[in-house]
Each structure stands twice: as C-alpha cells, then as structure tokens.
Amino acid sequence: MTNEPEILFGIYCPPHPHPLLSPDANEGYAKLRAGFDECRRRIEESEADLILVYSTTWPSIIGHQIQALENAVWTHVDDDFHYLGSMPYEFKIDTEFAHAFKEANEKRGLESRTVEYEGFPIDTGSVVALSLLNPENRIPSCIVSSNMYANRSETIVLGKAVRDTLATQGKKAVIVVVASLSNRMFTEHIDPADDRIHSRKDDDWNQKILEFFADGRLEDLSQLSRDIHGQIRVQKVVAYKPAWFMAASMGQHNNYDGEVLAYEALNGSGGAVITLTPSSGSVGDKEFDEDDVEYYQGDRNVLDKGMLE
Amino acid sequence: MTKGQIVAGCLAPHPPHLVYAANPPQNEAYSEGGWETLRWGYNRLARKLKDIDYDAIVIFTPHWQTYIGTHFLGLPQFKSKSVDPVFPNLFRFNYDLKVDVELSELMHDAAAEAGIITKMMRNPDFRVDYGTITSCHLLNPEWDKPIVTISSNRNTHYYSPEVMVEQASALGRACAKAIQESGKRVVLVASHSLSHRHFVEEAPLPEDMSREHIYNHSQYVWDMKIIEMMREGKSREVIDIMPEFTEQTIAETEGGGLIWMLAAMGFPNFPAEIYGYQSVIGTGNVVACWDPNDETREYVL
C-alpha cells in the first residue's frame, strides 16, 4: 500500500430531482439522466470500494458532518419540487470510512462529527446522486456535508483528509461532488418544455467552466472558485466550494481526462454531469494564488486584531 | 359571518436546543436542561395564549426554504419524525400535527391574487421542518390547535434584504385579508432568531451554560437596539432598519418572518411584550408577543 490514495475518477453532478423523478418531462432532463446512467455504468465496471459524496445541499454548522448510519432508510421530499414525487431511499453507508474520515479531519485541525440517527434527513442532492449512481447499493457510500461558514482553507483541508483516510484504508474511491454550476433558478413555476439557463451570462460562464472540466483543468477551476462565486452563484453561502473539495480530494493538479456527459438547465440553474479521470497529461499553466493549506489553524480572529489591549 | 382577526403575533425562535432542554416525551434526546431564560419566557407566553380564544396558528418558517414562490401546507395531517440536520444529537422529535387546510388555501389564494408566486404542498411524505415544530411545541405543547406552515421564499439571497421587505410585506397583507375573510381567530408566529452567527464547535455537554454566550458584542448591541424599538412600539422602524440589521448580524430575519407578521398586523404602534432574550450557540434570540388587545397587553419584562 502506498501513501497515495487511489481515486478512480470523479463525478460532478447537479442536485435537483428532475433527472430522478421526471426525466421525460424535458429532453434536457433526459440527457442529464443519461449522463447519470453512464456514470452508474462506469462505477459498476470500476473496482471502486467506496463512493464518497460531497453535497452542497447538506449545509452544516458544527464543522463537517459525515453520514455514518450503516443502513440509512427514509422517504425524502424536496422542499421546492415536492409535486414531482417522493424519493424513497435505502443507502448502505461505509461506517468504517465515516469514522476514520472524522478522525482524519480532527488530525488536520478540523471540527467534524459523524451522524448516526434513524430518520436523519439526507439532502436532495445526495439522495438524487446515490439513487441514480448506485441504485442497488453495490458499492458502500459515504456523504459529507458542506459547512456553511467554511471557506477555502477548511475545504482544502477537508479534501486532504479524504486522501489521508483513503490511503490509510487502501480503498479505491469515486468522488462525487453534487452542485449546480450557475445556481440561479427561475422564481416562477415553469413548463419544463420552456426550461433554459436563467441568463446568457450564466450560460457563458457555465460554458467556460465546462471547457476547463473537459480539458481536465481541475486545479485551475479550483483557483477560479472565487470568481465563479461572484459571477454566477446566488450568495447563499460564503463561497463556491465544490471545486476546492474536488481538487483537494482528487489531487491538486490539471492531470485529468475530463468528459462532459451532459449540460442542461434545471429550472434555470446549470446542471452538468461531468467525469474527471486522473491521467498523466497536463493542460494549462497553474496559478496558485492562495495558500495550499495543510492543517486548519482556526479562524484568524480578524475582529480581535483591531481591539485595544 | 364575523370577520376573522389576528389575536396575537409571536416572535418565536426555534433553536432545537430549547425543545431538547425541556425533555418532552416526543423528543428522543435527553438533556439536563439549559437555556432557562428563553424556556421560562416561552412558558409564560404559552400560558398567555391559553387564555386567548383562537382557532389556528399560522407560522412562517425559514427552515422550509423555497426558491420558487411561497408554499403552504395543504394536507390535514402530518405524522412523522423530524430530525434536525444540524443538531441531530439534540432533536429527533416524533410529531403528529393537524393543519387548517381551509385557512391555508384561503391564504394561498389571497397571495396568488396579490401577484405572489404560490404553491400548495400536498405530498403526504413531506417532512415538516424543525422550525415549525420547535416554535409550535414551545407555544402550544398540547398541540391542540391546527397549524398552517408558510415557507420562506428566499428573496434576500436571490435579490436583497430590501426586496424581502417588499415581498414579505405583500404576503403579510394578503394573509391578513384571507384571515379576515375566513372568520377565524388566528395567532401568527414568526419563527426565527435575531442575530444568527453560530459557533462552529459544540460543548461536550451542549446544555453546559457556562459555555453559552452571544457570538460577539456587535451582535448583542444590534439585538438590543431591535428589542428596544419593539418595546417602544416602533414596528415600522424595525422593518425600516431590518435590511441593515440583517446584513450586519447575519440575522435570521433574512427569512422574512418578522416582516410578514408585522405587515399582517398593520405594523402595530403598541409595545411588544418581551418574554426573554438569550443566546443559543452564539445566536441572539428573543421571545416576544404583539397583543392587539389593549386590555390584555402586559408589560412582562
């Protein structure tokens, strides 16, 4: 066993339930569903021991929470799209990984905890992803939250803790990041036939992000995260973190084969199913504008610095 | 038919810690207490509500977050278990509640007529959010009144706090009109904290009150300013200053609940009854009530 984890490939996929509940309502939803189905097939043909999901629709406050209930069973209903139907699920969770991941987080200075409660509300994004990517629970999975206060340093360190855990356990993993590209939805109910990306600007930025993904430039996307957040993300949280997590957990470089399987609108937001597979090639000049954090040292206490002694 | 009326408006924060601390039989977690200032305030307000004749509770919650319009509960009963996604160690509450669907539909229709995007929620598997359950349990532990939950349309995030003031005010006016037409006597509840910055670590014993304090002094000063204005009956001014308050303190007023409630009550110029203020994991929380009846309105604290 080496100290480097074996990440088989990564998947970036959207959180909204249309590809699961109403794939035939719109040609685009069907294409997204086909993208999910292709990813499912690839996972089944891989030698993955674990599917790890980082979901932007599971916000946490007390550090990062990790799902650890061995058999997570419930029927989920989305807050907005409840009329599309219910989402019964039963997920087989890798509890050994979950607990070791928590410990790895703590070793790197992060607050973290596992959740092991019957009826815990697994979020829409995780339910959609695991229902479509691993419908028969062939491979154990785990889910980690997105801390609403976390910024770059915590998210980068979180990704590195994933690598620590996988390396220690010698597990081959597929990393799944659940997030929209542009996330502004229409604020009116629309006919699915009329669905489109909310604005030209959102579409332009999404296309640029897809170019980077297709070229395998994950680290470059990670470095662009703050620009992406400012340009095409509704300011619900402090930062756009999915690329940070994906890069830190898969490897902070541009050596990937990227493939955009689908890109379509989901009630106005940008939904894409993308795969990134580690390779030997590299594209683009990397720009490391910010620190490559190894250990989280806590908040900087900026407010305290200005206090009179 | 007699005109319906709003008989009270309550600002009722929903940290699940308060239910956890009270150890009701519905909650699976067990505590040694905690947050008594808020819980005792809630107890007193609950006793006051017992003496008020009303038909239903209408609650606006920021934990049913909808981006496509405002949604209303639309089935007569919901029975399930609510597990807080952030504090599942504290809150795993088995609920069985009744909904006043007739009133819910009236408010939905009135809002739609006013140009607000709306949706009735009729999926029987839908899990009612923990904000609704916490506030309603603490105001009415017997659960002997039907409720209506209204979702929080995320205007603050999508547009700005100023847009939220306009949208939530319009919704409040529409709901007030529907309540009048219903002939029912209704208690309104805005379920949220004031300042809303949390600590990101939790004490080993969550109810260890030696660890509890407001996140920082700035949050406290803002909270006190808002409460002072409530005491003085300056509800219109509270709304005027709310965009700045929300931005400065990451306040949970961003969800629109207090705006909605005060607008429905016509921005009352009588003093709010203050029942208690305390921090919960760093956030600022006040239990308050606007009683439109001059004869029963009290000076509580």
Interface residues (C-beta under 8 A of the other chain):
Chain A: W58 P59 S60 I61 I62 G63 Q65 T75 H76 V77 D79 D80 H82 Y83 G85 S86 E111 V115 Y117 E118 G119 F120 P121 D123 N147 Y149 R184 M185 F186 T187 E188 H189 V234 Q235 K236 N267 L303
Chain B: W64 Q65 T66 Y67 I68 G69 H71 K81 V83 P85 V86 F87 P88 N89 R92 I117 K119 M121 R122 N123 D125 F126 R127 S151 N153 R154 H157 Y158 H198 V200 E201 E202 N216 I281
